[in-house]
Amino acid sequence: MATVMQKIKDIEDENKATAHHLGLLKAKLAKLRRELLASPSKGGAGAGEGFDVTKSGDARVGLVGFPSVRKSTLLNKLTGTFSEVASYEFTTLTCTPGVIMYRGAKIQLLDLPGIIEGAKDGKVEEGRLNKEPPNLTFRKKDKGGINFTSTVANTHLDLATVKAICSEYRIHNADISLRYDATADDLIDVIEGSRIYMPCIYAVNKIDQITLEELEILDKLPHYCPISAHLEWNLDGLLEKIWEYLDLTRIYTKPKGMNPDYEDPVTLSSKKRTVEDVCNRIHKNMLKQFKYALVWGSSVKHKPQRVGKEHELEDEDVVQIIKKV
């Protein structure tokens, strides 16, 4: 029995050593990729030209994909904006914007040039698609070493791995607290501090060229939306999914003594939808004159209800701002 237990311990120790080594390698790779991005002369992402498109509307959606997958056709069908369409690659050489009105919100669509094979080589992968920011706390300090705590059982990180990753970034004093089973990648993302977390929909075009069985499989995949841009199949479903993923909140304003303005709502992110956010969107100086607000809708018990600037609003609430005399 002792021999069996020793074998189990040896395997567990080997697994820990492997996890420790992988965590260290991932930290080294993340640093090198960041350095490559910051050095255009070495062929990093900064070496090429970017696109400076003036933001328009309440939200932006980029159409990203390989050449000749009909991104331009989709933009034309959804917005009426002309973006050149052809059957050969690289028809779209610049970024073509278009705007669509949907549920009272103005959504800007950007038709981006096609991604070529190997384009990701040498680029920093800073985007995190359909992921939430890691639920962990990382705080540097002047002394005391690395303090690592976790409120849940952790199967990916231990103190040795955490210390090794921090050491790679020359961090020797920090408090790190986990609230879920985090990975080495999660810790590296937080230390790097440059990750962008965004929703993503995979619009699978040309479904008129596949079988019903294949379509049923695609329809069940998370974040996927089967469409046919040319035949305009399921474009309504795509717009509905875009709206769901944007997670916007529409607020209707009501001037004193007048009916609410249901035609032009103040559209906010669901993560920033307080009365204060509404005031800032209307005018930068409105908060200086703010006294209180009257709210009608699902965010209040009474109709209307007097609230302060910290009150969090719900979609399609009506707000009347009362100013100081």
Backbone hydrogen bonds in HBPLUS format (Angstrom, degrees):
<---DONOR---> <-ACCEPTOR-->    atom                        ^
c    i                          cat <-CA-CA->   ^        H-A-AA   ^      H-
h    n   atom  resd res      DA  || num        DHA   H-A  angle D-A-AA Bond
n    s   type  num  typ     dist DA aas  dist angle  dist       angle   num
A0005-MET N   A0001-MET O   2.96 MM   4  6.24 164.1  1.98 154.0 158.2     1
A0006-GLN N   A0002-ALA O   2.94 MM   4  6.10 149.0  2.03 141.8 150.4     2
A0007-LYS N   A0003-THR O   2.98 MM   4  6.27 150.7  2.07 145.7 153.3     3
A0008-ILE N   A0004-VAL O   2.99 MM   4  6.31 158.0  2.04 151.4 157.2     4
A0009-LYS N   A0005-MET O   2.97 MM   4  6.21 158.8  2.01 145.8 151.6     5
A0010-ASP N   A0006-GLN O   2.86 MM   4  6.10 153.0  1.94 146.3 154.0     6
A0011-ILE N   A0007-LYS O   2.99 MM   4  6.26 158.9  2.04 150.1 154.8     7
A0012-GLU N   A0008-ILE O   2.95 MM   4  6.21 161.5  1.99 150.6 156.1     8
A0013-ASP N   A0009-LYS O   2.86 MM   4  6.05 157.9  1.91 149.6 155.6     9
A0014-GLU N   A0010-ASP O   2.92 MM   4  6.13 152.5  2.00 143.2 151.0    10
A0015-ASN N   A0011-ILE O   2.88 MM   4  6.13 153.4  1.95 148.8 156.1    11
A0016-LYS N   A0012-GLU O   2.97 MM   4  6.24 154.2  2.04 146.4 153.1    12
A0017-ALA N   A0013-ASP O   2.97 MM   4  6.21 155.6  2.03 145.5 152.1    13
A0018-THR N   A0014-GLU O   2.95 MM   4  6.19 151.5  2.03 145.0 152.8    14
A0019-ALA N   A0015-ASN O   2.95 MM   4  6.20 162.9  1.98 150.7 154.8    15
A0020-HIS N   A0016-LYS O   2.89 MM   4  6.06 157.2  1.94 147.4 154.2    16
A0021-HIS N   A0017-ALA O   2.96 MM   4  6.15 156.7  2.01 143.9 149.9    17
A0022-LEU N   A0018-THR O   2.86 MM   4  6.11 161.1  1.89 154.1 159.3    18
A0023-GLY N   A0019-ALA O   2.94 MM   4  6.09 160.0  1.98 147.9 153.2    19
A0024-LEU N   A0020-HIS O   3.14 MM   4  6.37 154.0  2.21 144.1 150.7    20
A0025-LEU N   A0021-HIS O   2.98 MM   4  6.27 157.0  2.04 149.2 155.5    21
A0026-LYS N   A0022-LEU O   2.91 MM   4  6.14 159.3  1.95 153.5 158.8    22
A0027-ALA N   A0023-GLY O   3.11 MM   4  6.33 151.9  2.20 142.7 149.8    23
A0028-LYS N   A0024-LEU O   3.07 MM   4  6.37 156.8  2.13 147.4 153.4    24
A0029-LEU N   A0025-LEU O   2.92 MM   4  6.20 160.3  1.96 152.7 157.9    25
A0030-ALA N   A0026-LYS O   2.96 MM   4  6.14 161.0  2.00 147.6 152.5    26
A0031-LYS N   A0027-ALA O   3.10 MM   4  6.32 157.5  2.15 147.4 152.8    27
A0032-LEU N   A0028-LYS O   3.00 MM   4  6.26 162.4  2.03 151.4 156.2    28
A0033-ARG N   A0029-LEU O   2.91 MM   4  6.10 161.0  1.95 154.7 159.6    29
A0034-ARG N   A0030-ALA O   3.08 MM   4  6.24 154.2  2.15 142.2 149.1    30
A0035-GLU N   A0031-LYS O   2.97 MM   4  6.23 157.5  2.02 149.8 156.1    31
A0036-LEU N   A0032-LEU O   2.92 MM   4  6.15 147.5  2.03 144.1 153.2    32
A0037-LEU N   A0033-ARG O   3.03 MM   4  6.29 152.8  2.10 145.6 152.0    33
A0038-ALA N   A0034-ARG O   3.08 MM   4  6.33 148.5  2.19 144.5 152.9    34
A0039-SER N   A0036-LEU O   3.23 MM   3  5.24 159.6  2.28 101.3 107.3    35
A0042-LYS N   A0039-SER O   3.03 MM   3  5.65 158.1  2.08 117.6 124.3    36
A0043-GLY N   A0040-PRO O   3.01 MM   3  5.38 159.3  2.06 117.8 118.7    37
A0047-ALA N   A0044-GLY O   3.03 MM   3  5.67 167.5  2.05 119.9 123.9    38
A0058-ASP N   A0106-LYS O   2.60 MM  48  5.31 155.6  1.66 145.6 152.9    39
A0108-GLN N   A0059-ALA O   2.83 MM  49  6.10 167.9  1.84 164.8 160.6    40
A0061-VAL N   A0108-GLN O   2.74 MM  47  6.12 150.5  1.83 165.1 173.3    41
A0110-LEU N   A0061-VAL O   2.86 MM  49  6.20 152.6  1.94 156.4 159.8    42
A0063-LEU N   A0110-LEU O   2.76 MM  47  5.86 168.3  1.77 168.1 164.0    43
A0112-LEU N   A0063-LEU O   3.36 MM  49  5.92 160.3  2.40 145.0 150.5    44
A0115-ILE N   A0065-GLY O   2.80 MM  50  5.74 160.3  1.84 134.0 140.9    45
A0074-LEU N   A0070-ARG O   3.12 MM   4  6.30 156.0  2.18 139.2 145.0    46
A0075-LEU N   A0071-LYS O   2.97 MM   4  6.31 157.7  2.02 150.4 156.1    47
A0076-ASN N   A0072-SER O   2.94 MM   4  6.16 162.8  1.97 150.4 154.9    48
A0077-LYS N   A0073-THR O   2.95 MM   4  6.17 159.4  2.00 151.0 156.3    49
A0078-LEU N   A0074-LEU O   2.99 MM   4  6.12 157.9  2.04 150.9 156.6    50
A0079-THR N   A0075-LEU O   2.95 MM   4  5.87 164.0  1.97 154.4 158.3    51
A0080-GLY N   A0076-ASN O   2.89 MM   4  4.75 141.7  2.04 122.3 132.5    52
A0096-THR N   A0111-ASP O   3.08 MM  15  5.00 161.5  2.11 137.5 139.2    53
A0111-ASP N   A0096-THR O   2.82 MM  15  5.00 179.0  1.82 147.6 147.8    54
A0098-GLY N   A0109-LEU O   2.81 MM  11  5.12 138.7  1.98 151.0 159.4    55
A0109-LEU N   A0098-GLY O   2.63 MM  11  5.12 163.5  1.65 155.2 160.9    56
A0100-ILE N   A0107-ILE O   2.91 MM   7  5.34 163.0  1.93 148.6 153.0    57
A0107-ILE N   A0100-ILE O   2.89 MM   7  5.34 177.8  1.89 161.8 161.8    58
A0102-TYR N   A0105-ALA O   2.88 MM   3  5.30 164.5  1.90 153.5 158.2    59
A0105-ALA N   A0102-TYR O   2.96 MM   3  5.30 165.4  1.98 115.9 119.4    60
A0119-ALA N   A0116-ILE O   3.02 MM   3  5.47 152.9  2.10 138.7 137.1    61
A0121-ASP N   A0118-GLY O   3.05 MM   3  5.39 154.1  2.12 109.5 117.4    62
A0123-LYS N   A0120-LYS O   3.05 MM   3  5.32 156.7  2.10 134.2 131.5    63
A0126-GLU N   A0124-VAL O   3.11 MM   2  5.70 123.1  2.45 106.1  90.5    64
A0196-ILE N   A0126-GLU O   2.94 MM  70  6.08 164.8  1.96 148.9 152.0    65
A0128-ARG N   A0196-ILE O   2.74 MM  68  5.92 149.9  1.82 166.6 162.4    66
A0198-MET N   A0128-ARG O   3.06 MM  70  6.31 158.1  2.11 148.3 154.4    67
A0130-ASN N   A0198-MET O   2.88 MM  68  5.99 155.3  1.95 145.4 149.4    68
A0137-THR N   A0177-SER O   2.84 MM  40  5.04 161.3  1.88 149.3 154.4    69
A0177-SER N   A0137-THR O   2.92 MM  40  5.04 156.3  1.98 140.4 148.1    70
A0139-ARG N   A0175-ASP O   2.94 MM  36  5.20 157.3  1.99 149.6 156.4    71
A0175-ASP N   A0139-ARG O   2.79 MM  36  5.20 159.9  1.83 150.7 155.1    72
A0141-LYS N   A0173-ASN O   3.11 MM  32  5.42 158.9  2.16 127.6 124.7    73
A0174-ALA N   A0145-GLY O   3.04 MM  29  6.35 147.0  2.15 126.5 130.9    74
A0147-ASN N   A0174-ALA O   2.86 MM  27  6.23 169.3  1.87 166.3 170.0    75
A0176-ILE N   A0147-ASN O   2.84 MM  29  6.11 170.3  1.85 172.4 171.6    76
A0149-THR N   A0176-ILE O   2.94 MM  27  6.36 163.6  1.97 163.4 168.9    77
A0178-LEU N   A0149-THR O   2.94 MM  29  6.37 156.4  2.00 142.2 148.9    78
A0151-THR N   A0178-LEU O   3.03 MM  27  6.32 163.4  2.06 154.2 156.4    79
A0162-VAL N   A0158-ASP O   2.98 MM   4  6.20 166.5  2.00 160.6 164.8    80
A0163-LYS N   A0159-LEU O   2.89 MM   4  6.05 161.4  1.93 150.0 155.0    81
A0164-ALA N   A0160-ALA O   2.98 MM   4  6.17 153.3  2.05 143.2 150.7    82
A0165-ILE N   A0161-THR O   2.98 MM   4  6.23 161.8  2.01 153.7 157.5    83
A0166-CYS N   A0162-VAL O   2.97 MM   4  6.16 167.4  1.99 152.3 156.1    84
A0167-SER N   A0163-LYS O   2.82 MM   4  5.92 153.2  1.89 144.9 153.0    85
A0168-GLU N   A0164-ALA O   3.12 MM   4  6.36 144.5  2.25 141.6 149.8    86
A0169-TYR N   A0166-CYS O   2.99 MM   3  5.24 134.4  2.20 102.5 115.0    87
A0171-ILE N   A0166-CYS O   2.86 MM   5  4.96 166.5  1.87 140.1 139.8    88
A0170-ARG N   A0167-SER O   2.88 MM   3  4.67 158.6  1.93 105.2 109.0    89
A0182-ALA N   A0180-TYR O   2.83 MM   2  5.67 123.0  2.16 115.2  98.4    90
A0187-LEU N   A0183-THR O   3.22 MM   4  6.61 160.1  2.26 150.1 154.1    91
A0188-ILE N   A0184-ALA O   2.96 MM   4  6.19 161.9  2.00 152.6 157.8    92
A0189-ASP N   A0185-ASP O   2.90 MM   4  6.09 156.8  1.95 148.2 154.4    93
A0190-VAL N   A0186-ASP O   3.13 MM   4  6.43 155.8  2.19 148.0 153.5    94
A0191-ILE N   A0187-LEU O   3.01 MM   4  6.29 160.5  2.05 151.3 156.8    95
A0192-GLU N   A0188-ILE O   2.83 MM   4  6.01 164.8  1.85 155.8 160.1    96
A0193-GLY N   A0189-ASP O   2.98 MM   4  6.13 157.7  2.03 143.6 149.8    97
A0202-TYR N   A0223-HIS O   2.79 MM  21  6.04 171.2  1.80 162.7 165.7    98
A0225-CYS N   A0202-TYR O   2.94 MM  23  6.08 155.3  2.00 147.2 142.8    99
A0204-VAL N   A0225-CYS O   3.08 MM  21  6.06 141.7  2.23 119.8 131.3   100
A0227-ILE N   A0204-VAL O   2.81 MM  23  5.87 168.5  1.82 151.4 149.7   101
A0209-GLN N   A0206-LYS O   3.10 MM   3  5.81 165.1  2.13 117.9 121.2   102
A0207-ILE N   A0227-ILE O   3.23 MM  20  5.90 158.3  2.28 136.4 141.7   103
A0210-ILE N   A0207-ILE O   3.36 MM   3  5.45 165.8  2.38 109.5 108.8   104
A0215-LEU N   A0211-THR O   2.98 MM   4  6.27 152.0  2.06 145.1 153.6   105
A0216-GLU N   A0212-LEU O   2.92 MM   4  6.16 153.3  1.99 148.5 154.5   106
A0217-ILE N   A0213-GLU O   3.23 MM   4  6.52 149.8  2.32 142.0 149.4   107
A0218-LEU N   A0214-GLU O   3.07 MM   4  6.38 162.7  2.10 150.4 154.4   108
A0219-ASP N   A0215-LEU O   2.94 MM   4  6.10 156.0  2.00 150.0 156.7   109
A0220-LYS N   A0217-ILE O   3.22 MM   3  5.47 144.3  2.35 102.7 112.4   110
A0221-LEU N   A0218-LEU O   3.15 MM   3  5.41 152.8  2.23 106.5 114.5   111
A0224-TYR N   A0221-LEU O   3.38 MM   3  5.66 159.2  2.43 128.8 127.3   112
A0228-SER N   A0233-TRP O   3.20 MM   5  4.88 152.2  2.28 131.5 131.2   113
A0232-GLU N   A0228-SER O   2.76 MM   4  5.52 112.7  2.22 138.4 155.4   114
A0233-TRP N   A0228-SER O   2.96 MM   5  4.88 144.3  2.09 136.0 141.9   115
A0238-LEU N   A0234-ASN O   3.06 MM   4  6.37 146.9  2.18 139.8 148.4   116
A0239-LEU N   A0235-LEU O   2.96 MM   4  6.24 160.3  2.00 148.4 152.7   117
A0240-GLU N   A0236-ASP O   2.96 MM   4  6.19 155.9  2.02 146.4 153.2   118
A0241-LYS N   A0237-GLY O   3.01 MM   4  6.22 150.3  2.10 140.8 148.6   119
A0242-ILE N   A0238-LEU O   2.85 MM   4  6.14 155.3  1.91 151.1 158.4   120
A0243-TRP N   A0239-LEU O   2.93 MM   4  6.16 161.0  1.97 149.1 153.8   121
A0244-GLU N   A0240-GLU O   2.98 MM   4  6.23 154.1  2.05 141.8 149.1   122
A0245-TYR N   A0241-LYS O   2.92 MM   4  6.17 158.5  1.97 151.2 156.2   123
A0246-LEU N   A0242-ILE O   2.89 MM   4  6.07 149.1  1.99 151.1 159.5   124
A0247-ASP N   A0243-TRP O   3.24 MM   4  6.41 145.1  2.37 142.0 149.6   125
A0270-SER N   A0247-ASP O   3.11 MM  23  5.90 145.5  2.24 168.3 161.3   126
A0249-THR N   A0268-LEU O   2.73 MM  19  5.13 156.8  1.78 154.7 158.7   127
A0268-LEU N   A0249-THR O   2.83 MM  19  5.13 168.0  1.84 150.4 153.4   128
A0316-GLU N   A0250-ARG O   2.58 MM  66  5.10 147.3  1.68 147.6 159.1   129
A0251-ILE N   A0266-VAL O   2.85 MM  15  5.03 155.9  1.91 138.7 146.9   130
A0266-VAL N   A0251-ILE O   2.75 MM  15  5.03 165.9  1.77 158.5 154.7   131
A0252-TYR N   A0317-ASP O   2.89 MM  65  6.20 163.4  1.91 166.7 166.7   132
A0319-VAL N   A0252-TYR O   2.80 MM  67  6.23 157.8  1.85 163.4 171.1   133
A0261-ASP N   A0253-THR O   2.90 MM   8  5.73 164.0  1.92 168.4 171.8   134
A0254-LYS N   A0319-VAL O   2.83 MM  65  5.84 142.6  1.97 153.5 150.2   135
A0258-MET N   A0255-PRO O   3.09 MM   3  5.47 153.5  2.16 139.6 135.9   136
A0272-LYS N   A0269-SER O   3.00 MM   3  5.34 157.0  2.05 110.8 118.0   137
A0313-LEU N   A0273-ARG O   2.89 MM  40  5.69 170.7  1.90 150.7 153.4   138
A0277-ASP N   A0274-THR O   3.04 MM   3  5.11 120.1  2.41  95.9 110.3   139
A0278-VAL N   A0274-THR O   3.14 MM   4  6.58 149.7  2.24 146.3 154.4   140
A0275-VAL N   A0311-HIS O   3.00 MM  36  5.81 137.4  2.19 151.8 164.8   141
A0279-CYS N   A0275-VAL O   3.00 MM   4  6.34 160.0  2.04 152.2 157.0   142
A0276-GLU N   A0309-LYS O   2.94 MM  33  4.76 141.0  2.09 148.0 135.7   143
A0280-ASN N   A0276-GLU O   2.98 MM   4  6.25 161.0  2.02 150.8 155.6   144
A0281-ARG N   A0277-ASP O   3.03 MM   4  6.20 145.4  2.16 140.8 149.8   145
A0282-ILE N   A0278-VAL O   3.01 MM   4  6.30 152.7  2.09 151.3 158.4   146
A0283-HIS N   A0279-CYS O   2.98 MM   4  6.17 175.5  1.99 163.4 162.4   147
A0286-MET N   A0283-HIS O   3.18 MM   3  5.40 166.8  2.20 111.9 116.0   148
A0288-LYS N   A0285-ASN O   3.22 MM   3  5.65 138.2  2.40 107.4 117.6   149
A0289-GLN N   A0286-MET O   3.06 MM   3  5.47 139.9  2.22 108.5 118.8   150
A0290-PHE N   A0287-LEU O   3.19 MM   3  4.80 153.3  2.27  93.6 101.7   151
A0324-LYS N   A0289-GLN O   2.67 MM  35  5.34 149.7  1.76 148.7 159.1   152
A0291-LYS N   A0322-ILE O   2.89 MM  31  5.64 150.0  1.98 162.3 157.9   153
A0292-TYR N   A0322-ILE O   3.31 MM  30  5.37 157.3  2.36 136.7 142.2   154
A0322-ILE N   A0292-TYR O   2.86 MM  30  5.37 161.7  1.89 162.8 165.0   155
A0293-ALA N   A0307-VAL O   3.04 MM  14  5.36 161.1  2.08 153.8 155.9   156
A0307-VAL N   A0293-ALA O   2.84 MM  14  5.36 159.0  1.89 155.6 161.5   157
A0294-LEU N   A0320-GLN O   2.85 MM  26  5.07 160.8  1.89 147.9 153.8   158
A0320-GLN N   A0294-LEU O   2.85 MM  26  5.07 154.3  1.92 149.9 156.4   159
A0295-VAL N   A0305-GLN O   2.99 MM  10  5.29 154.4  2.05 135.5 143.2   160
A0305-GLN N   A0295-VAL O   2.97 MM  10  5.29 139.6  2.14 131.5 143.7   161
A0296-TRP N   A0318-VAL O   2.89 MM  22  5.01 159.1  1.94 144.3 150.6   162
A0318-VAL N   A0296-TRP O   2.80 MM  22  5.01 168.8  1.81 154.1 157.9   163
A0300-VAL N   A0297-GLY O   3.44 MM   3  6.12 170.7  2.45 117.3 119.7   164
A0311-HIS N   A0308-GLY O   3.26 MM   3  5.73 165.5  2.28 113.5 117.9   165
A0317-ASP N   A0314-GLU O   3.15 MM   3  5.74 139.7  2.32 145.9 139.2   166
